[in-house]
Amino acid sequence: MTQYMLSVHGDENEAPPAPEVMQQMFKAVDEFNAELQASGVWVFAGGLQPASTATVVKAQDGDVLTTDGPYVETKEQLGGFWIIDVPDLDAALELAARGSAACQGAVEVRPFQPVPEA
């Protein structure tokens, strides 16, 4: 089995969907989460606060610098994610398609690096 991160990205500067659409999305994502948990592929998931709430911490040469705001200045930001454990990329892509439909947004699929053998 391989762990994948299914990450949801979006433009925080776009107007949010209407409240009734947001409620439909929340319901669909809750149902998708329940399906992932019931199937045993769920590892972890979460939605994130806006990128403007981020703090960047950089330790270098014994000094620590913290700055407000996202590390990357970009139009689109990470809004949430799922961590799943599935047999292969095809299974991850199938779940990403279902997650994309639920949250009505693009979902990026990335495998985790393998854990080094001891």
C-alpha positions as CSV (number, residue, x, y, z in Angstrom):
1,M,0.0,0.0,0.0
2,T,1.1,3.6,-0.7
3,Q,0.1,6.7,1.0
4,Y,-1.0,9.6,-1.2
5,M,-2.0,13.2,-0.4
6,L,-5.0,14.4,-2.3
7,S,-4.8,18.2,-2.0
8,V,-7.5,20.7,-2.8
9,H,-6.3,24.0,-4.3
10,G,-8.3,27.2,-5.0
11,D,-8.1,30.9,-5.6
12,E,-8.9,32.6,-2.2
13,N,-9.5,35.9,-4.1
14,E,-12.5,34.5,-5.9
15,A,-15.9,35.1,-4.5
16,P,-17.0,32.1,-2.3
17,P,-20.0,30.0,-3.6
18,A,-23.5,30.9,-2.4
19,P,-24.3,29.6,1.1
20,E,-26.6,26.8,-0.2
21,V,-23.8,25.6,-2.6
22,M,-21.3,25.6,0.3
23,Q,-23.7,23.5,2.4
24,Q,-24.0,21.0,-0.5
25,M,-20.3,20.9,-0.8
26,F,-19.8,20.3,3.0
27,K,-22.4,17.5,2.9
28,A,-20.8,15.9,-0.1
29,V,-17.3,16.1,1.5
30,D,-18.7,14.7,4.8
31,E,-20.2,11.7,2.8
32,F,-16.9,11.2,0.9
33,N,-15.0,11.2,4.2
34,A,-17.3,8.6,5.7
35,E,-16.8,6.4,2.6
36,L,-13.0,6.7,2.9
37,Q,-13.2,5.8,6.6
38,A,-15.5,2.9,6.0
39,S,-13.4,1.5,3.2
40,G,-10.2,1.6,5.4
41,V,-8.1,3.8,3.1
42,W,-8.6,7.0,5.3
43,V,-5.4,8.1,7.2
44,F,-6.2,11.8,7.9
45,A,-7.9,14.8,6.3
46,G,-8.5,18.4,7.0
47,G,-9.5,21.8,5.7
48,L,-7.3,24.7,6.2
49,Q,-7.8,28.3,7.3
50,P,-7.0,31.0,4.6
51,A,-3.3,31.3,3.7
52,S,-3.3,34.8,5.2
53,T,-3.4,33.1,8.6
54,A,-0.1,31.3,8.0
55,T,3.1,32.0,9.8
56,V,6.4,31.0,8.1
57,V,9.2,29.9,10.4
58,K,12.8,29.7,9.1
59,A,15.7,28.6,11.2
60,Q,19.1,29.4,9.7
61,D,22.6,29.7,11.3
62,G,21.1,29.6,14.8
63,D,18.6,32.3,14.2
64,V,14.8,31.9,13.8
65,L,12.9,34.3,11.6
66,T,9.1,34.3,11.6
67,T,7.0,36.1,9.1
68,D,3.2,36.5,8.6
69,G,1.4,35.2,5.6
70,P,2.0,32.3,3.2
71,Y,5.5,31.1,2.2
72,V,4.6,31.1,-1.4
73,E,3.0,34.2,-3.0
74,T,0.7,32.7,-5.5
75,K,-2.9,33.1,-6.8
76,E,-4.0,29.6,-5.8
77,Q,-3.5,28.2,-2.3
78,L,-3.8,24.8,-0.6
79,G,-7.3,24.7,1.0
80,G,-7.5,21.2,2.4
81,F,-6.3,17.6,1.9
82,W,-6.9,13.9,2.4
83,I,-4.2,11.4,3.2
84,I,-5.1,8.0,1.9
85,D,-3.4,4.6,1.9
86,V,-4.3,2.7,-1.3
87,P,-2.7,-0.1,-3.4
88,D,-1.7,2.1,-6.4
89,L,-1.9,5.4,-8.3
90,D,-5.1,4.2,-10.2
91,A,-6.9,3.8,-6.9
92,A,-5.7,7.2,-5.7
93,L,-6.8,8.8,-9.0
94,E,-10.3,7.3,-8.7
95,L,-10.7,8.6,-5.2
96,A,-9.3,12.0,-6.2
97,A,-12.0,12.2,-8.9
98,R,-14.7,11.5,-6.3
99,G,-13.1,14.0,-3.9
100,S,-13.0,16.6,-6.7
101,A,-16.7,16.1,-7.4
102,A,-17.5,16.4,-3.7
103,C,-15.5,19.7,-3.1
104,Q,-16.2,21.1,-6.6
105,G,-12.5,21.9,-7.0
106,A,-9.2,20.6,-8.5
107,V,-7.5,17.8,-6.5
108,E,-3.8,17.2,-6.9
109,V,-2.5,13.6,-6.3
110,R,1.0,13.1,-4.9
111,P,2.6,10.0,-3.4
112,F,4.6,10.1,-0.2
113,Q,8.2,9.2,-0.4
114,P,8.9,5.7,0.7
115,V,10.1,5.2,4.3
116,P,13.8,4.2,4.2
117,E,14.6,0.7,5.3
118,A,16.3,0.4,8.7
